[in-house]
């Protein structure tokens, strides 16, 4: 990265400029005092809107800047005051665009503001032009057009559109012309921009870089064919922009011009539409913002689903002049060199020095998947996930059914924000699953083999690019997880094992994409890999016995269950919806919050692990002094996981590395250097605090009886023990002056820290000593008074030696920060182990704090293996965990629930009835969420909770259809029910709410009856089944495996034939034994505001249907008796 102290004017290139039609640009020459004052207020002005009064005053103080440029070479600036035409508020009036409510910074861009040629313009050997632009004396900031409301971007279109775009035309640009025209018509813009009339951009003529049309199977929508004849007509930098755009047509280019990022043509329309920027003057669309605002504006576009490319200048004007002189460049090629330094998407954020961290600590996964179909309705799925913010990669391959039950579960555990897949190679069923499960996920189709690599190509390319280095024998030093996937019989280590081939192929797509985004080395060289094995499922008809132990380490929660039970929030944006995660998330660190999210999505099945967590939580509750001390210390620990990834990225960028970021020129280089140093100091300080926290736990060793806490922090030498980082932390604490480094933005290490710098310093000392000795020798030899200047060859050699040593020192200092970062990252195994232990402690403390601050009575769940072949569950005075903090005890009714027991009168199935709005669904959700809390090791809001472990929770709750996939309400219900019948085991817990209501009464009753009978007689798992089909109670009440229950209520003015509008139903929200005689639907109708006459007519018709039903049943019985 290079810094520029004083930048020349660089902006003559966007149009053939003449004195009669000059274009204003961002002046970047020597600043006046007022301009410096404006720069100092820039951040303040960007954050606060100016009042009309202040804008009026600013409008009265305008001056005209007339600047002469030599096409990105040296410029001279002269300022002349003039009066601008003004509107009634005193602000200059644009002939085309409305006046913004804010002062214009972007007006310094390529604007047509003048048709006169100042006499003061001096001619140079290069192309001359003059321009003028109004500059506010006071506030200068990013322009935002308040009249432009941010419209819904095309990335939020229906899946049918997005699927087509990704399969055929990967970008929103396929029809951007129509969108741009529509947007420009709706806005206040009165001009039709040039790009709308370019022939090669019109939908009927658009082609990719290889001149293929969108209907071609090999069409690459990432690229664009731009005719050479068109490029020849462009100015040098505009030609540069179009060449980049032709390679990245689906990406918004943030094109660096001086100290500003500019957007042009269709990109500018996107910027104005989604970022609320304002167009600059000119016959082509153009907007921009300053360098320091990159993270804010890029984040907004990325969250809307766009890809953003950061294009940086990689040479200074002086470097351009030198290169032009050496290579004898013609005038049309004399343009600042620019390169794409980074492409950012929702799934590839790394939070580097330009990207400040957001408040969202949760993981944004980038995923890639492929499938291989077989004839026996089985599919092989290969999938890979990467968390770019921490550099962790997970690879998996598994067999799945035709409904993709396993895949749905995996996607629930690793919810992606962006997914890659091979174009044209997914089954229709998979695409349907995409529509239903990944509707809000960015999807990109990659070209098979070219972009979505095969497994063999993946291993070959990994070896060629030297991501992992070599071992002692000269072979690739594969990470352990990847080495497991490679066939060791292949001497070249480029053949995957068959059981991992699809997973490695998906990993290949991830590698290609990371390479495209220019962060492949940043992520892969961390060597942070894992092989993920999804929980095993049971096939239909192959039911497990209750005597079989639970084989899975984790409980299975698919996306349907996580949503129905409100375990975590699936929406990326902030929501008012309360989830279980929100209620128990009392973690103090970002690492702890991410781990808690994982624990909630993956509760334990292993009783030993669950009990270890419970004992640790109880121990922390009992030790109040230790608890308070740890809570206080955890609050001070930063996000060490993300900081580690930042330092790793910075450590691999040596000056000679062939990465454009190493050549980038930044105007705010000093600011960014200070950010890097601040992050490094924060990282060192964070681990020092983590080590102090470990010592705090050790100080209470005699009072800690939890085996988990002892294993994490006290027992030395164990696999989970907190690593010994004290000496490492002290080394980096003493390596340099932290406060001075943060102030000056650079690191001057102490002696003994960096060998290269130490060698250079010693060489300087040695050279100076030799010069001193030589001086003494000459003085002694001449022994004369007075002075006479002369030199000798020996003296010249000594001076050259000193100069060379000083040059070596400068080189060593230039790269000292990277080398120090690299030295820190060499200890990454220790650092990551410490991070994992701190995160675990943080979650356990959150459980302890939840238990202590909950106003309801809480208990530690007790787990017991199934008794006499029966699984069971017992809850006493339990409430929903999201209501555990309610201060008024009367606001929520506690309930007792008993399902399954060795007692003969208790069945495995609770058949639940009750009045509409009586609390049936809430009770079922309550039991499900308490099971999840119990099996992650937390306390629960109940007086007592005893259960046998649950291997999977199934839910069928709520009525909804799917417009996206064309599935009716009944179909959605039956699809969810089908998954239950296929995969439930005797250890599962099933919640089914009002099955069969999406069809006729008789069909719905029959479906509910058959489903309940199968669960009861064949699966035998714990189930809560709610219904309004009262005939089910009559037909199944005699089954000893089914227990009847209802949500109690009190009814006033109830009598046969009475006016239903006079009935008053009081809900008690209490679970009571037996069946409820009625559902009291007319009470719900009255509460909903339906007219009384309608309710009365409905009640009369209901009574008629009831009589008809009784008569029909009576006739059937008489017929059956007659046959007997």
C-alpha angles and dihedrals in degrees: 000000000000130000127218119205098184120017125203122226108278107175114093095103108082100088137353099283126211131174087255097054107026122165125223119231140180106290109221100172127111110326126234120227091257092050090051089051090051091051091052090055094044098103093047092050093048091056100044130053116231121240120243090247093055091045089053091054091047091050091057091054105061130139134190119242113203110191131181119208136184100211101281095332133097116327137188124216132209127178124212126177119233141160118253125204108262138200126231091282093054098253122126113263122233112218091223111016130059119248112265121230089235134061112267122247093160090056083081086070131088099315130155099228104139141039097185129093115224114227091224093069109116121212121237133184091262131062112304129211139158130209139168133208136180113253121192114233091221126022120029117178148137113307117239122181106220092194091065111082114204105257127212106272123231092247086076093060124123118289093247087063095042092046090053091047092051096042097042112006108020094196141065089234095083089091100016093124092065091044093048092049091049093048094046091050091052093047127069092257112123097189134087108221124225099246091065089067100044106121096214091057097054113109093238092054105031117125137175124247091278090051094252119149122231091257090062114102090227096047111140109208091189090075137054132206110233114187116241090227089060093048092052090060093054128092114253097263094040088053086050090054094049092049090055091045092052089058095043106031093151093054134082108235117219093199114199115227111173106308095340136081111225131200120202139194113336091003090057090054089053090049094051092043098048106022098041092236121149129242117249120226120275142087093275129058111265137161136153151170137209124278095250091062095058098107094049097051097037091052091054093053093043092052088053088058101260127132116233126205118199109213114195134189107248098192138038126238089258090054089048092053091049092048092046090052094047097045096035091232118195116240093259091060096047097108133128110266113248131186137182105253099178142005113204129197134166090269099044106054114139101170097231126174091289095045113066116207119261127219093258108099094175123108121267104201126203107207137187125190141175134177141210116207126212133192096248093069091260124125130199109219125197117192138169130190129194129189101202094187091068100017099241121149125195122193126192142168125184145154117258139184127246091269092055092233093161093047092051089053093049091049089052091053093044104030106195126211092196131026133192125204138169111267115248094001102093121095120244088248091056092049088050089053088051090055093051104036103027102038094129095041123102108244128198128184114215126201108257116250092358098062103359097055126210117244093256092048089049094056092043093051092046090054094046094050093051096224094155104034124226134288129229092281094052095254125127110280094229119195111253094251093052093044088059089059095052124090103241092204089072106088091202091052093226101116118089124214110257093242090059102036097103092043091052090047090054088048087053090058089052091050092050091050094047088050090051088052090047096239101099095112091043092060107028098048090061086071089211101153136149135181108229119209113194117220114276118252132210120239123230110277094016099094121177122234120243088234091063114095120243106267099191121083091209133046114244115242115172124201093265092057094044090053097042093049093041091231096153136000113258094189116097092211124072112274135193089222112114116225134185088251091057092051099049098031099112092139116138100204132059090233091055093050092053091048092049089053089053093047092052092051091044111037117184127259095185107099093203093056092045092052091048090057092046093052090048092051091047090049092052092049092052095049100065096172093051091044094054093044094051093047090053094049095045091057089065097052114100128213095290093175095061093039089056091054090049092053092047091054091050093045096060096052102092116176090251093049113119095235119119091226088071090060099041119125115219127187090202093048092130091054092049092048089054089050091053093049092045091052091049093048090047090051093051091045090048093056090045088056090046090053091049089051090053090052090051090057090048090053088063093047094125091055097046113091096160110114090207094055090045091051092048100047115003113038109077123216097024123131092247099036120127106261123244101256100150096100092044092050092048091050093057093040089058096037094089143351103277099197094048091047092053091049099049097031095234138086124238104187125213120250114285095029101091119031094199093054092043090052091050092048091049090049090053092049090048093048092049090048091052090050091050091049091048090050091052090048092053092045091052093045097050097036092184136133124243129031136275123179116227139132139215135206091250090053092048090053092051092049090049090050090053092047091050091050091050090049090052089051091052091050091049092049092047092061099030096105093054092047092049090049089050091051089053093049092052085076093052094124089063094043095051092047089054091048091052093051093047091050091050092050090048093055093046090051089049089055090049092048091048090054092048098045098041108110090208124078110270132197140189108248116241118220121205128172117251112290118230092341095312130113115213147180131202127185125180121196093343128170134189111277091232088061095047092101096052106125097203107073093204094061094078128035118225117223139201117222127187121180121169126355143159086261113104095226096058120082133201091240126063109203102203127199134165147129121311109271089016095128104263096132092044092053092050092049089047093057092046095051093046090055089053092049092047094053095049088058100256130134115251133217099255138096091238136001122183123169146145113246119278119221097192140004119215123192133190103178134148134012120264139140128213115237091180095061097028093243121151125226092257092048092052090050093049093046090055090045090050090057089053094051092046101047110021117114132192088266094055128102116222129197117189119176119197099327117197102029094122094075140036118317094249095046091046092049092049093050092048092047095050093045094049092046092052093049091048101044103030109026102028096195127148108275140175109201117183122193146160092209099106092185088073089067091053094050100039104031092096093058107106090209091062124072121194121225138161141191105253125234140168120234124201124198093013117156138137111279094005123139105278091209089065094057116104116201118197113196114220095185089213124133110235132177122259133031129304110238096214140019095219093220092162089063089056089049090053092049089049090057100249111162115267093235091057091049092050093050090047091050092051091051090048091054090049092052090048092054091047090051093051091049092049092049090048091052092049091052092048090051092050092048091050091053090052 
